[in-house]
Amino acid sequence: MPKVKSLRAAAKRFKKTANGKIRRKKAYHSHILTKKSPKRKRSLRKGTVISRADTPRVRKMLPYS
């Protein structure tokens, strides 16, 4: 069997945690930051774990992670 290629866009966006969960960055932190409160901007800095519903789809995009 040949190797399966990873989706490069997904490989740049998602990382695997030590427990096997998949981390992602939060959206809405790239532009128009003046109208967002400091508290909201602080919380957008942190990453989060993807939802259980999206996990199989992302795992299919990243076969070797």
mmCIF file as Biopython writes it, N, C-alpha, C and O atoms, coordinates in Angstrom:
data_model
#
loop_
_atom_site.group_PDB
_atom_site.id
_atom_site.type_symbol
_atom_site.label_atom_id
_atom_site.label_alt_id
_atom_site.label_comp_id
_atom_site.label_asym_id
_atom_site.label_entity_id
_atom_site.label_seq_id
_atom_site.pdbx_PDB_ins_code
_atom_site.Cartn_x
_atom_site.Cartn_y
_atom_site.Cartn_z
_atom_site.occupancy
_atom_site.B_iso_or_equiv
_atom_site.auth_seq_id
_atom_site.auth_asym_id
_atom_site.pdbx_PDB_model_num
ATOM 1   N N  . MET A ? 1  ? 0.843   -1.200 0.000  1.0 0.0 1  A 1 
ATOM 2   C CA . MET A ? 1  ? 0.000   0.000  0.000  1.0 0.0 1  A 1 
ATOM 3   C C  . MET A ? 1  ? 0.878   1.249  0.000  1.0 0.0 1  A 1 
ATOM 4   O O  . MET A ? 1  ? 1.870   1.314  0.726  1.0 0.0 1  A 1 
ATOM 5   N N  . PRO A ? 2  ? 0.514   2.235  -0.811 1.0 0.0 2  A 1 
ATOM 6   C CA . PRO A ? 2  ? 1.267   3.492  -0.771 1.0 0.0 2  A 1 
ATOM 7   C C  . PRO A ? 2  ? 0.919   4.301  0.473  1.0 0.0 2  A 1 
ATOM 8   O O  . PRO A ? 2  ? -0.092  4.065  1.135  1.0 0.0 2  A 1 
ATOM 9   N N  . LYS A ? 3  ? 1.778   5.249  0.763  1.0 0.0 3  A 1 
ATOM 10  C CA . LYS A ? 3  ? 1.521   6.132  1.902  1.0 0.0 3  A 1 
ATOM 11  C C  . LYS A ? 3  ? 0.322   7.024  1.605  1.0 0.0 3  A 1 
ATOM 12  O O  . LYS A ? 3  ? 0.053   7.357  0.451  1.0 0.0 3  A 1 
ATOM 13  N N  . VAL A ? 4  ? -0.388  7.401  2.649  1.0 0.0 4  A 1 
ATOM 14  C CA . VAL A ? 4  ? -1.522  8.320  2.519  1.0 0.0 4  A 1 
ATOM 15  C C  . VAL A ? 4  ? -1.017  9.717  2.843  1.0 0.0 4  A 1 
ATOM 16  O O  . VAL A ? 4  ? -0.349  9.916  3.858  1.0 0.0 4  A 1 
ATOM 17  N N  . LYS A ? 5  ? -1.328  10.684 1.990  1.0 0.0 5  A 1 
ATOM 18  C CA . LYS A ? 5  ? -0.854  12.045 2.220  1.0 0.0 5  A 1 
ATOM 19  C C  . LYS A ? 5  ? -1.732  12.758 3.237  1.0 0.0 5  A 1 
ATOM 20  O O  . LYS A ? 5  ? -2.949  12.580 3.261  1.0 0.0 5  A 1 
ATOM 21  N N  . SER A ? 6  ? -1.096  13.564 4.072  1.0 0.0 6  A 1 
ATOM 22  C CA . SER A ? 6  ? -1.830  14.416 5.009  1.0 0.0 6  A 1 
ATOM 23  C C  . SER A ? 6  ? -2.337  15.628 4.259  1.0 0.0 6  A 1 
ATOM 24  O O  . SER A ? 6  ? -1.696  16.098 3.319  1.0 0.0 6  A 1 
ATOM 25  N N  . LEU A ? 7  ? -3.486  16.135 4.671  1.0 0.0 7  A 1 
ATOM 26  C CA . LEU A ? 7  ? -3.969  17.396 4.126  1.0 0.0 7  A 1 
ATOM 27  C C  . LEU A ? 7  ? -3.116  18.499 4.738  1.0 0.0 7  A 1 
ATOM 28  O O  . LEU A ? 7  ? -3.160  18.711 5.950  1.0 0.0 7  A 1 
ATOM 29  N N  . ARG A ? 8  ? -2.342  19.202 3.918  1.0 0.0 8  A 1 
ATOM 30  C CA . ARG A ? 8  ? -1.360  20.143 4.440  1.0 0.0 8  A 1 
ATOM 31  C C  . ARG A ? 8  ? -2.010  21.303 5.195  1.0 0.0 8  A 1 
ATOM 32  O O  . ARG A ? 8  ? -1.452  21.791 6.178  1.0 0.0 8  A 1 
ATOM 33  N N  . ALA A ? 9  ? -3.169  21.740 4.749  1.0 0.0 9  A 1 
ATOM 34  C CA . ALA A ? 9  ? -3.857  22.828 5.450  1.0 0.0 9  A 1 
ATOM 35  C C  . ALA A ? 9  ? -4.217  22.396 6.866  1.0 0.0 9  A 1 
ATOM 36  O O  . ALA A ? 9  ? -4.093  23.178 7.809  1.0 0.0 9  A 1 
ATOM 37  N N  . ALA A ? 10 ? -4.661  21.155 7.012  1.0 0.0 10 A 1 
ATOM 38  C CA . ALA A ? 10 ? -5.024  20.645 8.336  1.0 0.0 10 A 1 
ATOM 39  C C  . ALA A ? 10 ? -3.786  20.443 9.201  1.0 0.0 10 A 1 
ATOM 40  O O  . ALA A ? 10 ? -3.826  20.679 10.408 1.0 0.0 10 A 1 
ATOM 41  N N  . ALA A ? 11 ? -2.697  20.011 8.593  1.0 0.0 11 A 1 
ATOM 42  C CA . ALA A ? 11 ? -1.463  19.775 9.355  1.0 0.0 11 A 1 
ATOM 43  C C  . ALA A ? 11 ? -0.929  21.065 9.964  1.0 0.0 11 A 1 
ATOM 44  O O  . ALA A ? 11 ? -0.305  21.040 11.025 1.0 0.0 11 A 1 
ATOM 45  N N  . LYS A ? 12 ? -1.174  22.203 9.289  1.0 0.0 12 A 1 
ATOM 46  C CA . LYS A ? 12 ? -0.717  23.478 9.808  1.0 0.0 12 A 1 
ATOM 47  C C  . LYS A ? 12 ? -1.637  24.032 10.896 1.0 0.0 12 A 1 
ATOM 48  O O  . LYS A ? 12 ? -1.219  24.871 11.694 1.0 0.0 12 A 1 
ATOM 49  N N  . ARG A ? 13 ? -2.866  23.574 10.930 1.0 0.0 13 A 1 
ATOM 50  C CA . ARG A ? 13 ? -3.856  24.138 11.860 1.0 0.0 13 A 1 
ATOM 51  C C  . ARG A ? 13 ? -4.045  23.330 13.135 1.0 0.0 13 A 1 
ATOM 52  O O  . ARG A ? 13 ? -4.416  23.893 14.165 1.0 0.0 13 A 1 
ATOM 53  N N  . PHE A ? 14 ? -3.800  22.034 13.092 1.0 0.0 14 A 1 
ATOM 54  C CA . PHE A ? 14 ? -4.099  21.159 14.228 1.0 0.0 14 A 1 
ATOM 55  C C  . PHE A ? 14 ? -2.840  20.510 14.771 1.0 0.0 14 A 1 
ATOM 56  O O  . PHE A ? 14 ? -1.928  20.166 14.019 1.0 0.0 14 A 1 
ATOM 57  N N  . LYS A ? 15 ? -2.800  20.344 16.101 1.0 0.0 15 A 1 
ATOM 58  C CA . LYS A ? 15 ? -1.707  19.633 16.764 1.0 0.0 15 A 1 
ATOM 59  C C  . LYS A ? 15 ? -2.324  18.594 17.696 1.0 0.0 15 A 1 
ATOM 60  O O  . LYS A ? 15 ? -3.435  18.772 18.197 1.0 0.0 15 A 1 
ATOM 61  N N  . LYS A ? 16 ? -1.600  17.524 17.916 1.0 0.0 16 A 1 
ATOM 62  C CA . LYS A ? 16 ? -2.085  16.469 18.787 1.0 0.0 16 A 1 
ATOM 63  C C  . LYS A ? 16 ? -1.553  16.677 20.204 1.0 0.0 16 A 1 
ATOM 64  O O  . LYS A ? 16 ? -0.387  17.028 20.380 1.0 0.0 16 A 1 
ATOM 65  N N  . THR A ? 17 ? -2.394  16.464 21.211 1.0 0.0 17 A 1 
ATOM 66  C CA . THR A ? 17 ? -1.957  16.591 22.601 1.0 0.0 17 A 1 
ATOM 67  C C  . THR A ? 17 ? -1.347  15.270 23.061 1.0 0.0 17 A 1 
ATOM 68  O O  . THR A ? 17 ? -1.367  14.282 22.327 1.0 0.0 17 A 1 
ATOM 69  N N  . ALA A ? 18 ? -0.815  15.257 24.260 1.0 0.0 18 A 1 
ATOM 70  C CA . ALA A ? 18 ? -0.200  14.050 24.808 1.0 0.0 18 A 1 
ATOM 71  C C  . ALA A ? 18 ? -1.233  12.943 25.009 1.0 0.0 18 A 1 
ATOM 72  O O  . ALA A ? 18 ? -0.910  11.760 24.904 1.0 0.0 18 A 1 
ATOM 73  N N  . ASN A ? 19 ? -2.474  13.329 25.299 1.0 0.0 19 A 1 
ATOM 74  C CA . ASN A ? 19 ? -3.529  12.335 25.519 1.0 0.0 19 A 1 
ATOM 75  C C  . ASN A ? 19 ? -4.198  11.882 24.233 1.0 0.0 19 A 1 
ATOM 76  O O  . ASN A ? 19 ? -5.095  11.040 24.269 1.0 0.0 19 A 1 
ATOM 77  N N  . GLY A ? 20 ? -3.775  12.428 23.091 1.0 0.0 20 A 1 
ATOM 78  C CA . GLY A ? 20 ? -4.346  12.001 21.815 1.0 0.0 20 A 1 
ATOM 79  C C  . GLY A ? 20 ? -5.475  12.867 21.306 1.0 0.0 20 A 1 
ATOM 80  O O  . GLY A ? 20 ? -6.047  12.585 20.253 1.0 0.0 20 A 1 
ATOM 81  N N  . LYS A ? 21 ? -5.808  13.926 22.044 1.0 0.0 21 A 1 
ATOM 82  C CA . LYS A ? 21 ? -6.840  14.849 21.562 1.0 0.0 21 A 1 
ATOM 83  C C  . LYS A ? 21 ? -6.221  15.806 20.563 1.0 0.0 21 A 1 
ATOM 84  O O  . LYS A ? 21 ? -4.998  15.915 20.475 1.0 0.0 21 A 1 
ATOM 85  N N  . ILE A ? 22 ? -7.062  16.501 19.812 1.0 0.0 22 A 1 
ATOM 86  C CA . ILE A ? 22 ? -6.558  17.408 18.789 1.0 0.0 22 A 1 
ATOM 87  C C  . ILE A ? 22 ? -6.861  18.836 19.196 1.0 0.0 22 A 1 
ATOM 88  O O  . ILE A ? 22 ? -8.004  19.184 19.495 1.0 0.0 22 A 1 
ATOM 89  N N  . ARG A ? 23 ? -5.814  19.666 19.203 1.0 0.0 23 A 1 
ATOM 90  C CA . ARG A ? 23 ? -5.943  21.074 19.585 1.0 0.0 23 A 1 
ATOM 91  C C  . ARG A ? 23 ? -6.078  21.943 18.352 1.0 0.0 23 A 1 
ATOM 92  O O  . ARG A ? 23 ? -5.591  21.611 17.271 1.0 0.0 23 A 1 
ATOM 93  N N  . ARG A ? 24 ? -6.763  23.081 18.546 1.0 0.0 24 A 1 
ATOM 94  C CA . ARG A ? 24 ? -6.895  24.075 17.482 1.0 0.0 24 A 1 
ATOM 95  C C  . ARG A ? 24 ? -6.812  25.454 18.101 1.0 0.0 24 A 1 
ATOM 96  O O  . ARG A ? 24 ? -6.958  25.611 19.313 1.0 0.0 24 A 1 
ATOM 97  N N  . LYS A ? 25 ? -6.573  26.468 17.250 1.0 0.0 25 A 1 
ATOM 98  C CA . LYS A ? 25 ? -6.605  27.850 17.716 1.0 0.0 25 A 1 
ATOM 99  C C  . LYS A ? 25 ? -8.022  28.373 17.574 1.0 0.0 25 A 1 
ATOM 100 O O  . LYS A ? 25 ? -8.799  27.877 16.758 1.0 0.0 25 A 1 
ATOM 101 N N  . LYS A ? 26 ? -8.351  29.368 18.366 1.0 0.0 26 A 1 
ATOM 102 C CA . LYS A ? 26 ? -9.682  29.964 18.278 1.0 0.0 26 A 1 
ATOM 103 C C  . LYS A ? 26 ? -9.738  30.973 17.137 1.0 0.0 26 A 1 
ATOM 104 O O  . LYS A ? 26 ? -8.731  31.590 16.790 1.0 0.0 26 A 1 
ATOM 105 N N  . ALA A ? 27 ? -10.908 31.129 16.568 1.0 0.0 27 A 1 
ATOM 106 C CA . ALA A ? 27 ? -11.108 32.056 15.454 1.0 0.0 27 A 1 
ATOM 107 C C  . ALA A ? 27 ? -11.316 33.478 15.980 1.0 0.0 27 A 1 
ATOM 108 O O  . ALA A ? 27 ? -11.436 33.695 17.185 1.0 0.0 27 A 1 
ATOM 109 N N  . TYR A ? 28 ? -11.356 34.439 15.056 1.0 0.0 28 A 1 
ATOM 110 C CA . TYR A ? 28 ? -11.679 35.853 15.332 1.0 0.0 28 A 1 
ATOM 111 C C  . TYR A ? 28 ? -10.593 36.603 16.098 1.0 0.0 28 A 1 
ATOM 112 O O  . TYR A ? 28 ? -10.894 37.578 16.787 1.0 0.0 28 A 1 
ATOM 113 N N  . HIS A ? 29 ? -9.346  36.171 15.994 1.0 0.0 29 A 1 
ATOM 114 C CA . HIS A ? 29 ? -8.280  36.901 16.682 1.0 0.0 29 A 1 
ATOM 115 C C  . HIS A ? 29 ? -7.275  37.485 15.703 1.0 0.0 29 A 1 
ATOM 116 O O  . HIS A ? 29 ? -6.154  37.813 16.094 1.0 0.0 29 A 1 
ATOM 117 N N  . SER A ? 30 ? -7.656  37.621 14.438 1.0 0.0 30 A 1 
ATOM 118 C CA . SER A ? 30 ? -6.685  38.078 13.450 1.0 0.0 30 A 1 
ATOM 119 C C  . SER A ? 30 ? -6.859  39.538 13.055 1.0 0.0 30 A 1 
ATOM 120 O O  . SER A ? 30 ? -5.866  40.195 12.741 1.0 0.0 30 A 1 
ATOM 121 N N  . HIS A ? 31 ? -8.056  40.067 13.057 1.0 0.0 31 A 1 
ATOM 122 C CA . HIS A ? 31 ? -8.252  41.461 12.641 1.0 0.0 31 A 1 
ATOM 123 C C  . HIS A ? 31 ? -9.495  42.046 13.313 1.0 0.0 31 A 1 
ATOM 124 O O  . HIS A ? 31 ? -10.261 41.326 13.953 1.0 0.0 31 A 1 
ATOM 125 N N  . ILE A ? 32 ? -9.684  43.349 13.160 1.0 0.0 32 A 1 
ATOM 126 C CA . ILE A ? 32 ? -10.767 44.119 13.808 1.0 0.0 32 A 1 
ATOM 127 C C  . ILE A ? 32 ? -10.751 43.870 15.314 1.0 0.0 32 A 1 
ATOM 128 O O  . ILE A ? 32 ? -11.748 43.454 15.903 1.0 0.0 32 A 1 
ATOM 129 N N  . LEU A ? 33 ? -9.599  44.133 15.919 1.0 0.0 33 A 1 
ATOM 130 C CA . LEU A ? 33 ? -9.435  43.868 17.347 1.0 0.0 33 A 1 
ATOM 131 C C  . LEU A ? 33 ? -9.821  45.063 18.214 1.0 0.0 33 A 1 
ATOM 132 O O  . LEU A ? 33 ? -9.912  44.936 19.435 1.0 0.0 33 A 1 
ATOM 133 N N  . THR A ? 34 ? -10.048 46.222 17.594 1.0 0.0 34 A 1 
ATOM 134 C CA . THR A ? 34 ? -10.324 47.418 18.390 1.0 0.0 34 A 1 
ATOM 135 C C  . THR A ? 34 ? -11.674 47.339 19.084 1.0 0.0 34 A 1 
ATOM 136 O O  . THR A ? 34 ? -11.829 47.844 20.196 1.0 0.0 34 A 1 
ATOM 137 N N  . LYS A ? 35 ? -12.640 46.719 18.448 1.0 0.0 35 A 1 
ATOM 138 C CA . LYS A ? 35 ? -13.977 46.658 19.047 1.0 0.0 35 A 1 
ATOM 139 C C  . LYS A ? 35 ? -14.156 45.485 20.009 1.0 0.0 35 A 1 
ATOM 140 O O  . LYS A ? 35 ? -15.190 45.373 20.668 1.0 0.0 35 A 1 
ATOM 141 N N  . LYS A ? 36 ? -13.158 44.618 20.091 1.0 0.0 36 A 1 
ATOM 142 C CA . LYS A ? 36 ? -13.256 43.474 20.999 1.0 0.0 36 A 1 
ATOM 143 C C  . LYS A ? 36 ? -12.666 43.853 22.353 1.0 0.0 36 A 1 
ATOM 144 O O  . LYS A ? 36 ? -11.663 44.561 22.431 1.0 0.0 36 A 1 
ATOM 145 N N  . SER A ? 37 ? -13.295 43.377 23.401 1.0 0.0 37 A 1 
ATOM 146 C CA . SER A ? 37 ? -12.845 43.719 24.750 1.0 0.0 37 A 1 
ATOM 147 C C  . SER A ? 37 ? -11.531 42.999 25.061 1.0 0.0 37 A 1 
ATOM 148 O O  . SER A ? 37 ? -11.252 41.949 24.482 1.0 0.0 37 A 1 
ATOM 149 N N  . PRO A ? 38 ? -10.716 43.557 25.976 1.0 0.0 38 A 1 
ATOM 150 C CA . PRO A ? 38 ? -9.464  42.897 26.348 1.0 0.0 38 A 1 
ATOM 151 C C  . PRO A ? 38 ? -9.681  41.490 26.892 1.0 0.0 38 A 1 
ATOM 152 O O  . PRO A ? 38 ? -8.871  40.595 26.649 1.0 0.0 38 A 1 
ATOM 153 N N  . LYS A ? 39 ? -10.759 41.298 27.617 1.0 0.0 39 A 1 
ATOM 154 C CA . LYS A ? 39 ? -11.049 39.974 28.165 1.0 0.0 39 A 1 
ATOM 155 C C  . LYS A ? 39 ? -11.299 38.971 27.050 1.0 0.0 39 A 1 
ATOM 156 O O  . LYS A ? 39 ? -10.830 37.834 27.102 1.0 0.0 39 A 1 
ATOM 157 N N  . ARG A ? 40 ? -12.041 39.405 26.043 1.0 0.0 40 A 1 
ATOM 158 C CA . ARG A ? 40 ? -12.342 38.522 24.905 1.0 0.0 40 A 1 
ATOM 159 C C  . ARG A ? 40 ? -11.070 38.205 24.116 1.0 0.0 40 A 1 
ATOM 160 O O  . ARG A ? 40 ? -10.867 37.063 23.701 1.0 0.0 40 A 1 
ATOM 161 N N  . LYS A ? 41 ? -10.218 39.203 23.908 1.0 0.0 41 A 1 
ATOM 162 C CA . LYS A ? 41 ? -8.975  38.990 23.172 1.0 0.0 41 A 1 
ATOM 163 C C  . LYS A ? 41 ? -8.037  38.050 23.922 1.0 0.0 41 A 1 
ATOM 164 O O  . LYS A ? 41 ? -7.346  37.236 23.309 1.0 0.0 41 A 1 
ATOM 165 N N  . ARG A ? 42 ? -8.013  38.165 25.255 1.0 0.0 42 A 1 
ATOM 166 C CA . ARG A ? 42 ? -7.191  37.264 26.073 1.0 0.0 42 A 1 
ATOM 167 C C  . ARG A ? 42 ? -7.640  35.826 25.917 1.0 0.0 42 A 1 
ATOM 168 O O  . ARG A ? 42 ? -6.817  34.919 25.795 1.0 0.0 42 A 1 
ATOM 169 N N  . SER A ? 43 ? -8.955  35.619 25.921 1.0 0.0 43 A 1 
ATOM 170 C CA . SER A ? 43 ? -9.458  34.244 25.820 1.0 0.0 43 A 1 
ATOM 171 C C  . SER A ? 43 ? -9.255  33.671 24.424 1.0 0.0 43 A 1 
ATOM 172 O O  . SER A ? 43 ? -9.150  32.455 24.264 1.0 0.0 43 A 1 
ATOM 173 N N  . LEU A ? 44 ? -9.200  34.530 23.414 1.0 0.0 44 A 1 
ATOM 174 C CA . LEU A ? 44 ? -8.967  34.064 22.048 1.0 0.0 44 A 1 
ATOM 175 C C  . LEU A ? 44 ? -7.518  33.647 21.818 1.0 0.0 44 A 1 
ATOM 176 O O  . LEU A ? 44 ? -7.232  32.919 20.867 1.0 0.0 44 A 1 
ATOM 177 N N  . ARG A ? 45 ? -6.594  34.099 22.677 1.0 0.0 45 A 1 
ATOM 178 C CA . ARG A ? 45 ? -5.185  33.719 22.540 1.0 0.0 45 A 1 
ATOM 179 C C  . ARG A ? 45 ? -4.978  32.235 22.793 1.0 0.0 45 A 1 
ATOM 180 O O  . ARG A ? 45 ? -4.127  31.603 22.165 1.0 0.0 45 A 1 
ATOM 181 N N  . LYS A ? 46 ? -5.754  31.685 23.709 1.0 0.0 46 A 1 
ATOM 182 C CA . LYS A ? 46 ? -5.550  30.301 24.122 1.0 0.0 46 A 1 
ATOM 183 C C  . LYS A ? 46 ? -6.139  29.348 23.090 1.0 0.0 46 A 1 
ATOM 184 O O  . LYS A ? 46 ? -7.113  29.668 22.408 1.0 0.0 46 A 1 
ATOM 185 N N  . GLY A ? 47 ? -5.535  28.187 22.993 1.0 0.0 47 A 1 
ATOM 186 C CA . GLY A ? 47 ? -6.071  27.149 22.124 1.0 0.0 47 A 1 
ATOM 187 C C  . GLY A ? 47 ? -7.164  26.374 22.829 1.0 0.0 47 A 1 
ATOM 188 O O  . GLY A ? 47 ? -7.399  26.555 24.024 1.0 0.0 47 A 1 
ATOM 189 N N  . THR A ? 48 ? -7.827  25.514 22.086 1.0 0.0 48 A 1 
ATOM 190 C CA . THR A ? 48 ? -8.875  24.683 22.663 1.0 0.0 48 A 1 
ATOM 191 C C  . THR A ? 48 ? -8.886  23.344 21.944 1.0 0.0 48 A 1 
ATOM 192 O O  . THR A ? 48 ? -8.242  23.189 20.906 1.0 0.0 48 A 1 
ATOM 193 N N  . VAL A ? 49 ? -9.604  22.387 22.481 1.0 0.0 49 A 1 
ATOM 194 C CA . VAL A ? 49 ? -9.698  21.053 21.883 1.0 0.0 49 A 1 
ATOM 195 C C  . VAL A ? 49 ? -10.878 21.037 20.922 1.0 0.0 49 A 1 
ATOM 196 O O  . VAL A ? 49 ? -11.916 21.635 21.203 1.0 0.0 49 A 1 
ATOM 197 N N  . ILE A ? 50 ? -10.725 20.357 19.791 1.0 0.0 50 A 1 
ATOM 198 C CA . ILE A ? 50 ? -11.831 20.307 18.831 1.0 0.0 50 A 1 
ATOM 199 C C  . ILE A ? 50 ? -12.976 19.466 19.400 1.0 0.0 50 A 1 
ATOM 200 O O  . ILE A ? 50 ? -12.768 18.657 20.304 1.0 0.0 50 A 1 
ATOM 201 N N  . SER A ? 51 ? -14.171 19.658 18.873 1.0 0.0 51 A 1 
ATOM 202 C CA . SER A ? 51 ? -15.341 18.956 19.389 1.0 0.0 51 A 1 
ATOM 203 C C  . SER A ? 51 ? -15.280 17.475 19.013 1.0 0.0 51 A 1 
ATOM 204 O O  . SER A ? 51 ? -14.596 17.088 18.065 1.0 0.0 51 A 1 
ATOM 205 N N  . ARG A ? 52 ? -15.999 16.665 19.765 1.0 0.0 52 A 1 
ATOM 206 C CA . ARG A ? 52 ? -16.011 15.220 19.507 1.0 0.0 52 A 1 
ATOM 207 C C  . ARG A ? 52 ? -16.611 14.902 18.155 1.0 0.0 52 A 1 
ATOM 208 O O  . ARG A ? 52 ? -16.239 13.908 17.530 1.0 0.0 52 A 1 
ATOM 209 N N  . ALA A ? 53 ? -17.538 15.734 17.692 1.0 0.0 53 A 1 
ATOM 210 C CA . ALA A ? 53 ? -18.177 15.503 16.400 1.0 0.0 53 A 1 
ATOM 211 C C  . ALA A ? 53 ? -17.196 15.700 15.244 1.0 0.0 53 A 1 
ATOM 212 O O  . ALA A ? 53 ? -17.309 15.032 14.217 1.0 0.0 53 A 1 
ATOM 213 N N  . ASP A ? 54 ? -16.228 16.620 15.406 1.0 0.0 54 A 1 
ATOM 214 C CA . ASP A ? 54 ? -15.268 16.906 14.342 1.0 0.0 54 A 1 
ATOM 215 C C  . ASP A ? 54 ? -14.040 16.006 14.371 1.0 0.0 54 A 1 
ATOM 216 O O  . ASP A ? 54 ? -13.276 15.974 13.406 1.0 0.0 54 A 1 
ATOM 217 N N  . THR A ? 55 ? -13.842 15.284 15.451 1.0 0.0 55 A 1 
ATOM 218 C CA . THR A ? 55 ? -12.629 14.484 15.613 1.0 0.0 55 A 1 
ATOM 219 C C  . THR A ? 55 ? -12.419 13.463 14.498 1.0 0.0 55 A 1 
ATOM 220 O O  . THR A ? 55 ? -11.312 13.396 13.964 1.0 0.0 55 A 1 
ATOM 221 N N  . PRO A ? 56 ? -13.427 12.653 14.111 1.0 0.0 56 A 1 
ATOM 222 C CA . PRO A ? 56 ? -13.177 11.678 13.040 1.0 0.0 56 A 1 
ATOM 223 C C  . PRO A ? 56 ? -12.803 12.336 11.716 1.0 0.0 56 A 1 
ATOM 224 O O  . PRO A ? 56 ? -11.975 11.808 10.973 1.0 0.0 56 A 1 
ATOM 225 N N  . ARG A ? 57 ? -13.400 13.472 11.420 1.0 0.0 57 A 1 
ATOM 226 C CA . ARG A ? 57 ? -13.115 14.172 10.166 1.0 0.0 57 A 1 
ATOM 227 C C  . ARG A ? 57 ? -11.674 14.671 10.129 1.0 0.0 57 A 1 
ATOM 228 O O  . ARG A ? 57 ? -10.995 14.567 9.108  1.0 0.0 57 A 1 
ATOM 229 N N  . VAL A ? 58 ? -11.212 15.219 11.265 1.0 0.0 58 A 1 
ATOM 230 C CA . VAL A ? 58 ? -9.842  15.746 11.310 1.0 0.0 58 A 1 
ATOM 231 C C  . VAL A ? 58 ? -8.839  14.600 11.312 1.0 0.0 58 A 1 
ATOM 232 O O  . VAL A ? 58 ? -7.781  14.713 10.694 1.0 0.0 58 A 1 
ATOM 233 N N  . ARG A ? 59 ? -9.146  13.509 11.989 1.0 0.0 59 A 1 
ATOM 234 C CA . ARG A ? 59 ? -8.242  12.352 11.992 1.0 0.0 59 A 1 
ATOM 235 C C  . ARG A ? 59 ? -8.069  11.772 10.590 1.0 0.0 59 A 1 
ATOM 236 O O  . ARG A ? 59 ? -6.995  11.272 10.255 1.0 0.0 59 A 1 
ATOM 237 N N  . LYS A ? 60 ? -9.109  11.836 9.776  1.0 0.0 60 A 1 
ATOM 238 C CA . LYS A ? 60 ? -9.029  11.362 8.401  1.0 0.0 60 A 1 
ATOM 239 C C  . LYS A ? 60 ? -8.109  12.252 7.570  1.0 0.0 60 A 1 
ATOM 240 O O  . LYS A ? 60 ? -7.423  11.782 6.662  1.0 0.0 60 A 1 
ATOM 241 N N  . MET A ? 61 ? -8.106  13.571 7.902  1.0 0.0 61 A 1 
ATOM 242 C CA . MET A ? 61 ? -7.230  14.496 7.193  1.0 0.0 61 A 1 
ATOM 243 C C  . MET A ? 61 ? -5.768  14.327 7.594  1.0 0.0 61 A 1 
ATOM 244 O O  . MET A ? 61 ? -4.868  14.627 6.810  1.0 0.0 61 A 1 
ATOM 245 N N  . LEU A ? 62 ? -5.528  13.840 8.833  1.0 0.0 62 A 1 
ATOM 246 C CA . LEU A ? 62 ? -4.174  13.676 9.361  1.0 0.0 62 A 1 
ATOM 247 C C  . LEU A ? 62 ? -3.955  12.192 9.691  1.0 0.0 62 A 1 
ATOM 248 O O  . LEU A ? 62 ? -4.025  11.810 10.859 1.0 0.0 62 A 1 
ATOM 249 N N  . PRO A ? 63 ? -3.694  11.364 8.698  1.0 0.0 63 A 1 
ATOM 250 C CA . PRO A ? 63 ? -3.658  9.918  8.936  1.0 0.0 63 A 1 
ATOM 251 C C  . PRO A ? 63 ? -2.541  9.438  9.856  1.0 0.0 63 A 1 
ATOM 252 O O  . PRO A ? 63 ? -2.671  8.390  10.489 1.0 0.0 63 A 1 
ATOM 253 N N  . TYR A ? 64 ? -1.435  10.199 9.938  1.0 0.0 64 A 1 
ATOM 254 C CA . TYR A ? 64 ? -0.297  9.709  10.739 1.0 0.0 64 A 1 
ATOM 255 C C  . TYR A ? 64 ? -0.126  10.443 12.056 1.0 0.0 64 A 1 
ATOM 256 O O  . TYR A ? 64 ? 0.924   10.324 12.687 1.0 0.0 64 A 1 
ATOM 257 N N  . SER A ? 65 ? -1.121  11.193 12.487 1.0 0.0 65 A 1 
ATOM 258 C CA . SER A ? 65 ? -0.978  11.900 13.758 1.0 0.0 65 A 1 
ATOM 259 C C  . SER A ? 65 ? -1.637  11.124 14.878 1.0 0.0 65 A 1 
ATOM 260 O O  . SER A ? 65 ? -1.620  11.564 16.028 1.0 0.0 65 A 1 
#
